[in-house]
Amino acid sequence: MDKYVCLVCGYVYDPAEGDPDGGIAPGTSFADIPDDWVCPLCGVSKDEFEKVE
């Protein structure tokens, strides 16, 4: 699964780890995260993330 990076603060969402504090279980792809999820570090929305190439 692809990793995604926050363009504002550099946080990397890794599907293997998920975001347990944000209610996202490990193994959850970025596409399957709810649209109201925000970056755990800076609070921006999903549309501020870009796939890590």
All heavy atoms as TSV, in Angstrom:
chain	resi	resn	atom	element	x	y	z
A	1	MET	N	N	0.835	-1.195	0.000
A	1	MET	CA	C	0.000	0.000	0.000
A	1	MET	C	C	0.875	1.253	0.000
A	1	MET	O	O	1.964	1.259	0.572
A	1	MET	CB	C	-0.914	-0.008	1.222
A	1	MET	CG	C	-2.113	-0.925	1.068
A	1	MET	SD	S	-3.335	-0.721	2.369
A	1	MET	CE	C	-2.668	-1.836	3.593
A	2	ASP	N	N	0.360	2.281	-0.619
A	2	ASP	CA	C	1.119	3.519	-0.768
A	2	ASP	C	C	1.095	4.362	0.502
A	2	ASP	O	O	0.105	4.395	1.234
A	2	ASP	CB	C	0.527	4.364	-1.908
A	2	ASP	CG	C	0.671	3.683	-3.253
A	2	ASP	OD1	O	1.745	3.117	-3.518
A	2	ASP	OD2	O	-0.293	3.719	-4.037
A	3	LYS	N	N	2.215	5.052	0.726
A	3	LYS	CA	C	2.304	6.017	1.819
A	3	LYS	C	C	1.948	7.390	1.268
A	3	LYS	O	O	2.131	7.665	0.084
A	3	LYS	CB	C	3.724	6.045	2.398
A	3	LYS	CG	C	4.132	4.748	3.057
A	3	LYS	CD	C	5.541	4.853	3.604
A	3	LYS	CE	C	5.982	3.534	4.220
A	3	LYS	NZ	N	7.355	3.617	4.741
A	4	TYR	N	N	1.448	8.249	2.146
A	4	TYR	CA	C	1.073	9.619	1.766
A	4	TYR	C	C	1.721	10.588	2.742
A	4	TYR	O	O	1.781	10.330	3.945
A	4	TYR	CB	C	-0.446	9.785	1.792
A	4	TYR	CG	C	-1.116	9.169	0.592
A	4	TYR	CD1	C	-1.281	7.795	0.483
A	4	TYR	CD2	C	-1.559	9.955	-0.459
A	4	TYR	CE1	C	-1.879	7.226	-0.630
A	4	TYR	CE2	C	-2.156	9.397	-1.585
A	4	TYR	CZ	C	-2.315	8.032	-1.652
A	4	TYR	OH	O	-2.895	7.473	-2.765
A	5	VAL	N	N	2.196	11.722	2.200
A	5	VAL	CA	C	2.864	12.722	3.024
A	5	VAL	C	C	2.032	14.000	3.095
A	5	VAL	O	O	1.455	14.435	2.097
A	5	VAL	CB	C	4.292	13.024	2.498
A	5	VAL	CG1	C	4.262	13.616	1.106
A	5	VAL	CG2	C	5.062	13.915	3.454
A	6	CYS	N	N	1.997	14.597	4.276
A	6	CYS	CA	C	1.311	15.874	4.466
A	6	CYS	C	C	2.180	16.972	3.865
A	6	CYS	O	O	3.355	17.102	4.211
A	6	CYS	CB	C	1.086	16.132	5.954
A	6	CYS	SG	S	0.333	17.734	6.300
A	7	LEU	N	N	1.609	17.749	2.957
A	7	LEU	CA	C	2.364	18.797	2.286
A	7	LEU	C	C	2.625	19.987	3.197
A	7	LEU	O	O	3.480	20.818	2.896
A	7	LEU	CB	C	1.618	19.254	1.028
A	7	LEU	CG	C	1.389	18.169	-0.014
A	7	LEU	CD1	C	0.531	18.704	-1.156
A	7	LEU	CD2	C	2.708	17.624	-0.546
A	8	VAL	N	N	1.927	20.067	4.319
A	8	VAL	CA	C	2.096	21.188	5.242
A	8	VAL	C	C	3.214	20.926	6.257
A	8	VAL	O	O	4.101	21.748	6.443
A	8	VAL	CB	C	0.768	21.513	5.958
A	8	VAL	CG1	C	0.958	22.599	6.997
A	8	VAL	CG2	C	-0.292	21.920	4.938
A	9	CYS	N	N	3.169	19.732	6.899
A	9	CYS	CA	C	4.124	19.484	7.986
A	9	CYS	C	C	5.087	18.332	7.745
A	9	CYS	O	O	6.030	18.145	8.503
A	9	CYS	CB	C	3.377	19.266	9.303
A	9	CYS	SG	S	2.539	17.662	9.412
A	10	GLY	N	N	4.838	17.521	6.707
A	10	GLY	CA	C	5.743	16.417	6.408
A	10	GLY	C	C	5.386	15.092	7.057
A	10	GLY	O	O	6.089	14.103	6.874
A	11	TYR	N	N	4.292	15.041	7.822
A	11	TYR	CA	C	3.851	13.774	8.420
A	11	TYR	C	C	3.596	12.758	7.313
A	11	TYR	O	O	3.001	13.082	6.288
A	11	TYR	CB	C	2.574	13.991	9.241
A	11	TYR	CG	C	1.886	12.711	9.666
A	11	TYR	CD1	C	2.328	12.000	10.772
A	11	TYR	CD2	C	0.790	12.203	8.962
A	11	TYR	CE1	C	1.704	10.829	11.171
A	11	TYR	CE2	C	0.158	11.037	9.346
A	11	TYR	CZ	C	0.624	10.347	10.450
A	11	TYR	OH	O	0.006	9.186	10.837
A	12	VAL	N	N	4.060	11.531	7.521
A	12	VAL	CA	C	3.837	10.473	6.536
A	12	VAL	C	C	2.825	9.478	7.090
A	12	VAL	O	O	3.043	8.889	8.155
A	12	VAL	CB	C	5.154	9.749	6.178
A	12	VAL	CG1	C	4.880	8.579	5.231
A	12	VAL	CG2	C	6.143	10.713	5.547
A	13	TYR	N	N	1.705	9.318	6.354
A	13	TYR	CA	C	0.729	8.290	6.717
A	13	TYR	C	C	1.201	6.976	6.120
A	13	TYR	O	O	1.332	6.845	4.906
A	13	TYR	CB	C	-0.682	8.616	6.199
A	13	TYR	CG	C	-1.632	7.476	6.488
A	13	TYR	CD1	C	-2.114	7.286	7.766
A	13	TYR	CD2	C	-1.976	6.560	5.504
A	13	TYR	CE1	C	-2.941	6.213	8.065
A	13	TYR	CE2	C	-2.794	5.483	5.783
A	13	TYR	CZ	C	-3.277	5.311	7.069
A	13	TYR	OH	O	-4.073	4.240	7.361
A	14	ASP	N	N	1.464	6.009	6.993
A	14	ASP	CA	C	1.894	4.674	6.580
A	14	ASP	C	C	0.755	3.703	6.870
A	14	ASP	O	O	0.397	3.501	8.032
A	14	ASP	CB	C	3.143	4.278	7.372
A	14	ASP	CG	C	3.707	2.932	6.966
A	14	ASP	OD1	O	3.035	2.169	6.227
A	14	ASP	OD2	O	4.842	2.624	7.389
A	15	PRO	N	N	0.153	3.126	5.822
A	15	PRO	CA	C	-0.975	2.215	6.031
A	15	PRO	C	C	-0.641	1.043	6.948
A	15	PRO	O	O	-1.525	0.543	7.639
A	15	PRO	CB	C	-1.315	1.714	4.636
A	15	PRO	CG	C	-0.682	2.673	3.704
A	15	PRO	CD	C	0.477	3.289	4.410
A	16	ALA	N	N	0.603	0.615	6.976
A	16	ALA	CA	C	0.983	-0.500	7.838
A	16	ALA	C	C	0.825	-0.127	9.314
A	16	ALA	O	O	0.555	-0.987	10.155
A	16	ALA	CB	C	2.422	-0.913	7.555
A	17	GLU	N	N	0.963	1.155	9.628
A	17	GLU	CA	C	0.846	1.621	11.010
A	17	GLU	C	C	-0.533	2.204	11.297
A	17	GLU	O	O	-0.993	2.186	12.436
A	17	GLU	CB	C	1.910	2.678	11.303
A	17	GLU	CG	C	3.319	2.142	11.215
A	17	GLU	CD	C	4.364	3.224	11.433
A	17	GLU	OE1	O	4.012	4.309	11.930
A	17	GLU	OE2	O	5.527	2.962	11.114
A	18	GLY	N	N	-1.190	2.772	10.292
A	18	GLY	CA	C	-2.461	3.444	10.500
A	18	GLY	C	C	-2.267	4.698	11.359
A	18	GLY	O	O	-1.179	5.258	11.425
A	19	ASP	N	N	-3.320	5.105	12.023
A	19	ASP	CA	C	-3.282	6.233	12.963
A	19	ASP	C	C	-4.155	5.854	14.146
A	19	ASP	O	O	-5.291	6.309	14.263
A	19	ASP	CB	C	-3.787	7.518	12.291
A	19	ASP	CG	C	-3.857	8.700	13.248
A	19	ASP	OD1	O	-3.145	8.687	14.276
A	19	ASP	OD2	O	-4.635	9.631	12.977
A	20	PRO	N	N	-3.633	4.984	15.021
A	20	PRO	CA	C	-4.445	4.483	16.136
A	20	PRO	C	C	-5.057	5.596	16.990
A	20	PRO	O	O	-6.210	5.488	17.408
A	20	PRO	CB	C	-3.464	3.643	16.953
A	20	PRO	CG	C	-2.405	3.243	15.976
A	20	PRO	CD	C	-2.302	4.392	15.010
A	21	ASP	N	N	-4.314	6.672	17.217
A	21	ASP	CA	C	-4.844	7.779	18.022
A	21	ASP	C	C	-5.998	8.483	17.311
A	21	ASP	O	O	-6.855	9.086	17.950
A	21	ASP	CB	C	-3.748	8.791	18.349
A	21	ASP	CG	C	-2.690	8.219	19.294
A	21	ASP	OD1	O	-2.990	7.226	19.991
A	21	ASP	OD2	O	-1.574	8.767	19.328
A	22	GLY	N	N	-6.010	8.400	15.967
A	22	GLY	CA	C	-7.070	9.017	15.190
A	22	GLY	C	C	-8.181	8.051	14.811
A	22	GLY	O	O	-9.063	8.378	14.030
A	23	GLY	N	N	-8.100	6.822	15.348
A	23	GLY	CA	C	-9.137	5.838	15.085
A	23	GLY	C	C	-8.975	5.082	13.780
A	23	GLY	O	O	-9.905	4.442	13.309
A	24	ILE	N	N	-7.778	5.145	13.188
A	24	ILE	CA	C	-7.512	4.455	11.922
A	24	ILE	C	C	-6.663	3.217	12.217
A	24	ILE	O	O	-5.512	3.332	12.666
A	24	ILE	CB	C	-6.786	5.377	10.914
A	24	ILE	CG1	C	-7.520	6.707	10.744
A	24	ILE	CG2	C	-6.594	4.658	9.594
A	24	ILE	CD1	C	-8.934	6.603	10.222
A	25	ALA	N	N	-7.229	2.050	11.959
A	25	ALA	CA	C	-6.559	0.788	12.269
A	25	ALA	C	C	-5.391	0.534	11.324
A	25	ALA	O	O	-5.429	0.934	10.154
A	25	ALA	CB	C	-7.545	-0.360	12.178
A	26	PRO	N	N	-4.336	-0.147	11.814
A	26	PRO	CA	C	-3.260	-0.568	10.918
A	26	PRO	C	C	-3.831	-1.393	9.771
A	26	PRO	O	O	-4.782	-2.149	9.954
A	26	PRO	CB	C	-2.365	-1.427	11.818
A	26	PRO	CG	C	-2.615	-0.907	13.198
A	26	PRO	CD	C	-4.078	-0.516	13.207
A	27	GLY	N	N	-3.264	-1.205	8.575
A	27	GLY	CA	C	-3.738	-1.920	7.398
A	27	GLY	C	C	-4.786	-1.154	6.605
A	27	GLY	O	O	-5.271	-1.641	5.595
A	28	THR	N	N	-5.137	0.066	7.060
A	28	THR	CA	C	-6.137	0.877	6.363
A	28	THR	C	C	-5.465	1.708	5.271
A	28	THR	O	O	-4.566	2.494	5.563
A	28	THR	CB	C	-6.854	1.828	7.349
A	28	THR	OG1	O	-7.442	1.061	8.393
A	28	THR	CG2	C	-7.928	2.646	6.645
A	29	SER	N	N	-5.889	1.509	4.024
A	29	SER	CA	C	-5.323	2.292	2.932
A	29	SER	C	C	-5.762	3.748	3.057
A	29	SER	O	O	-6.796	4.052	3.666
A	29	SER	CB	C	-5.740	1.738	1.580
A	29	SER	OG	O	-7.104	2.011	1.343
A	30	PHE	N	N	-4.986	4.658	2.485
A	30	PHE	CA	C	-5.304	6.082	2.566
A	30	PHE	C	C	-6.682	6.370	1.971
A	30	PHE	O	O	-7.446	7.167	2.505
A	30	PHE	CB	C	-4.228	6.907	1.858
A	30	PHE	CG	C	-4.328	8.384	2.124
A	30	PHE	CD1	C	-3.890	8.923	3.323
A	30	PHE	CD2	C	-4.867	9.241	1.183
A	30	PHE	CE1	C	-3.998	10.279	3.584
A	30	PHE	CE2	C	-4.967	10.599	1.423
A	30	PHE	CZ	C	-4.527	11.123	2.631
A	31	ALA	N	N	-7.018	5.683	0.883
A	31	ALA	CA	C	-8.306	5.886	0.225
A	31	ALA	C	C	-9.478	5.495	1.122
A	31	ALA	O	O	-10.581	6.021	0.966
A	31	ALA	CB	C	-8.356	5.093	-1.072
A	32	ASP	N	N	-9.241	4.585	2.066
A	32	ASP	CA	C	-10.311	4.106	2.943
A	32	ASP	C	C	-10.450	4.919	4.230
A	32	ASP	O	O	-11.334	4.651	5.043
A	32	ASP	CB	C	-10.090	2.637	3.293
A	32	ASP	CG	C	-10.293	1.729	2.090
A	32	ASP	OD1	O	-11.011	2.139	1.153
A	32	ASP	OD2	O	-9.729	0.627	2.079
A	33	ILE	N	N	-9.578	5.915	4.424
A	33	ILE	CA	C	-9.695	6.786	5.600
A	33	ILE	C	C	-10.896	7.711	5.379
A	33	ILE	O	O	-11.072	8.237	4.279
A	33	ILE	CB	C	-8.414	7.638	5.779
A	33	ILE	CG1	C	-7.216	6.743	6.069
A	33	ILE	CG2	C	-8.594	8.649	6.896
A	33	ILE	CD1	C	-5.908	7.503	6.111
A	34	PRO	N	N	-11.717	7.924	6.415
A	34	PRO	CA	C	-12.858	8.839	6.253
A	34	PRO	C	C	-12.413	10.239	5.822
A	34	PRO	O	O	-11.322	10.695	6.185
A	34	PRO	CB	C	-13.476	8.885	7.660
A	34	PRO	CG	C	-12.985	7.653	8.340
A	34	PRO	CD	C	-11.644	7.342	7.748
A	35	ASP	N	N	-13.261	10.917	5.048
A	35	ASP	CA	C	-12.928	12.243	4.531
A	35	ASP	C	C	-12.754	13.289	5.620
A	35	ASP	O	O	-12.108	14.317	5.393
A	35	ASP	CB	C	-13.986	12.711	3.532
A	35	ASP	CG	C	-13.919	11.921	2.230
A	35	ASP	OD1	O	-12.846	11.378	1.904
A	35	ASP	OD2	O	-14.955	11.848	1.543
A	36	ASP	N	N	-13.303	13.055	6.807
A	36	ASP	CA	C	-13.172	14.047	7.880
A	36	ASP	C	C	-11.923	13.844	8.739
A	36	ASP	O	O	-11.686	14.580	9.696
A	36	ASP	CB	C	-14.431	14.074	8.756
A	36	ASP	CG	C	-14.695	12.748	9.461
A	36	ASP	OD1	O	-14.009	11.744	9.175
A	36	ASP	OD2	O	-15.623	12.725	10.294
A	37	TRP	N	N	-11.095	12.847	8.395
A	37	TRP	CA	C	-9.841	12.624	9.111
A	37	TRP	C	C	-8.902	13.791	8.846
A	37	TRP	O	O	-8.902	14.381	7.768
A	37	TRP	CB	C	-9.200	11.313	8.622
A	37	TRP	CG	C	-7.869	10.981	9.227
A	37	TRP	CD1	C	-7.644	10.393	10.434
A	37	TRP	CD2	C	-6.573	11.196	8.650
A	37	TRP	NE1	N	-6.303	10.225	10.643
A	37	TRP	CE2	C	-5.615	10.724	9.559
A	37	TRP	CE3	C	-6.137	11.759	7.456
A	37	TRP	CZ2	C	-4.247	10.781	9.313
A	37	TRP	CZ3	C	-4.774	11.818	7.211
A	37	TRP	CH2	C	-3.851	11.329	8.127
A	38	VAL	N	N	-8.096	14.152	9.854
A	38	VAL	CA	C	-7.126	15.229	9.691
A	38	VAL	C	C	-5.741	14.749	10.091
A	38	VAL	O	O	-5.590	13.786	10.844
A	38	VAL	CB	C	-7.506	16.482	10.523
A	38	VAL	CG1	C	-8.821	17.071	10.032
A	38	VAL	CG2	C	-7.586	16.162	12.003
A	39	CYS	N	N	-4.729	15.440	9.605
A	39	CYS	CA	C	-3.339	15.128	9.943
A	39	CYS	C	C	-3.168	15.180	11.461
A	39	CYS	O	O	-3.540	16.175	12.092
A	39	CYS	CB	C	-2.410	16.134	9.264
A	39	CYS	SG	S	-0.663	15.889	9.691
A	40	PRO	N	N	-2.595	14.125	12.045
A	40	PRO	CA	C	-2.437	14.101	13.504
A	40	PRO	C	C	-1.425	15.124	14.028
A	40	PRO	O	O	-1.428	15.431	15.213
A	40	PRO	CB	C	-1.993	12.676	13.801
A	40	PRO	CG	C	-1.506	12.122	12.520
A	40	PRO	CD	C	-2.184	12.875	11.422
A	41	LEU	N	N	-0.577	15.648	13.160
A	41	LEU	CA	C	0.411	16.620	13.622
A	41	LEU	C	C	-0.045	18.063	13.456
A	41	LEU	O	O	0.134	18.882	14.353
A	41	LEU	CB	C	1.753	16.423	12.899
A	41	LEU	CG	C	2.485	15.116	13.159
A	41	LEU	CD1	C	3.846	15.122	12.479
A	41	LEU	CD2	C	2.656	14.861	14.649
A	42	CYS	N	N	-0.624	18.390	12.303
A	42	CYS	CA	C	-0.949	19.801	12.056
A	42	CYS	C	C	-2.430	20.079	11.826
A	42	CYS	O	O	-2.843	21.233	11.768
A	42	CYS	CB	C	-0.114	20.355	10.907
A	42	CYS	SG	S	-0.554	19.691	9.282
A	43	GLY	N	N	-3.252	19.027	11.668
A	43	GLY	CA	C	-4.695	19.206	11.604
A	43	GLY	C	C	-5.286	19.550	10.246
A	43	GLY	O	O	-6.471	19.858	10.164
A	44	VAL	N	N	-4.491	19.476	9.177
A	44	VAL	CA	C	-5.065	19.765	7.857
A	44	VAL	C	C	-5.821	18.545	7.329
A	44	VAL	O	O	-5.631	17.436	7.795
A	44	VAL	CB	C	-3.989	20.218	6.827
A	44	VAL	CG1	C	-3.333	21.507	7.274
A	44	VAL	CG2	C	-2.968	19.143	6.571
A	45	SER	N	N	-6.656	18.762	6.339
A	45	SER	CA	C	-7.498	17.692	5.796
A	45	SER	C	C	-6.734	16.783	4.844
A	45	SER	O	O	-5.604	17.076	4.434
A	45	SER	CB	C	-8.705	18.306	5.087
A	45	SER	OG	O	-8.271	19.084	3.989
A	46	LYS	N	N	-7.399	15.690	4.459
A	46	LYS	CA	C	-6.795	14.693	3.558
A	46	LYS	C	C	-6.343	15.273	2.228
A	46	LYS	O	O	-5.399	14.768	1.630
A	46	LYS	CB	C	-7.806	13.582	3.259
A	46	LYS	CG	C	-7.864	12.476	4.256
A	46	LYS	CD	C	-8.878	11.413	3.858
A	46	LYS	CE	C	-8.469	10.616	2.643
A	46	LYS	NZ	N	-9.408	9.539	2.317
A	47	ASP	N	N	-6.997	16.341	1.765
A	47	ASP	CA	C	-6.635	16.877	0.445
A	47	ASP	C	C	-5.298	17.601	0.453
A	47	ASP	O	O	-4.807	18.017	-0.596
A	47	ASP	CB	C	-7.748	17.740	-0.136
A	47	ASP	CG	C	-8.080	18.965	0.699
A	47	ASP	OD1	O	-7.515	19.133	1.786
A	47	ASP	OD2	O	-8.928	19.758	0.239
A	48	GLU	N	N	-4.680	17.733	1.629
A	48	GLU	CA	C	-3.347	18.330	1.729
A	48	GLU	C	C	-2.247	17.261	1.723
A	48	GLU	O	O	-1.103	17.562	2.038
A	48	GLU	CB	C	-3.237	19.182	2.994
A	48	GLU	CG	C	-4.146	20.397	3.003
A	48	GLU	CD	C	-3.759	21.455	1.974
A	48	GLU	OE1	O	-2.577	21.539	1.614
A	48	GLU	OE2	O	-4.657	22.187	1.524
A	49	PHE	N	N	-2.621	16.019	1.392
A	49	PHE	CA	C	-1.660	14.918	1.344
A	49	PHE	C	C	-1.385	14.529	-0.107
A	49	PHE	O	O	-2.235	14.676	-0.978
A	49	PHE	CB	C	-2.211	13.688	2.092
A	49	PHE	CG	C	-2.056	13.768	3.580
A	49	PHE	CD1	C	-2.850	14.609	4.337
A	49	PHE	CD2	C	-1.133	12.977	4.244
A	49	PHE	CE1	C	-2.721	14.681	5.711
A	49	PHE	CE2	C	-0.986	13.037	5.613
A	49	PHE	CZ	C	-1.785	13.887	6.350
A	50	GLU	N	N	-0.185	14.023	-0.327
A	50	GLU	CA	C	0.231	13.590	-1.657
A	50	GLU	C	C	0.905	12.231	-1.536
A	50	GLU	O	O	1.640	11.973	-0.575
A	50	GLU	CB	C	1.219	14.620	-2.204
A	50	GLU	CG	C	1.623	14.428	-3.629
A	50	GLU	CD	C	2.480	15.606	-4.104
A	50	GLU	OE1	O	3.705	15.544	-3.906
A	50	GLU	OE2	O	1.915	16.575	-4.636
A	51	LYS	N	N	0.674	11.377	-2.534
A	51	LYS	CA	C	1.284	10.044	-2.527
A	51	LYS	C	C	2.803	10.151	-2.589
A	51	LYS	O	O	3.344	10.930	-3.352
A	51	LYS	CB	C	0.759	9.212	-3.697
A	51	LYS	CG	C	1.246	7.780	-3.672
A	51	LYS	CD	C	0.439	6.899	-4.591
A	51	LYS	CE	C	0.958	6.931	-5.995
A	51	LYS	NZ	N	0.376	5.870	-6.833
A	52	VAL	N	N	3.472	9.346	-1.758
A	52	VAL	CA	C	4.931	9.291	-1.774
A	52	VAL	C	C	5.339	8.410	-2.954
A	52	VAL	O	O	4.909	7.261	-3.059
A	52	VAL	CB	C	5.478	8.701	-0.450
A	52	VAL	CG1	C	6.984	8.536	-0.527
A	52	VAL	CG2	C	5.084	9.587	0.723
A	53	GLU	N	N	6.149	8.954	-3.835
A	53	GLU	CA	C	6.599	8.197	-5.013
A	53	GLU	C	C	7.865	7.436	-4.716
A	53	GLU	O	O	8.676	7.813	-3.963
A	53	GLU	CB	C	6.841	9.149	-6.175
A	53	GLU	CG	C	5.577	9.854	-6.646
A	53	GLU	CD	C	4.513	8.929	-7.206
A	53	GLU	OE1	O	4.842	7.837	-7.703
A	53	GLU	OE2	O	3.329	9.295	-7.133
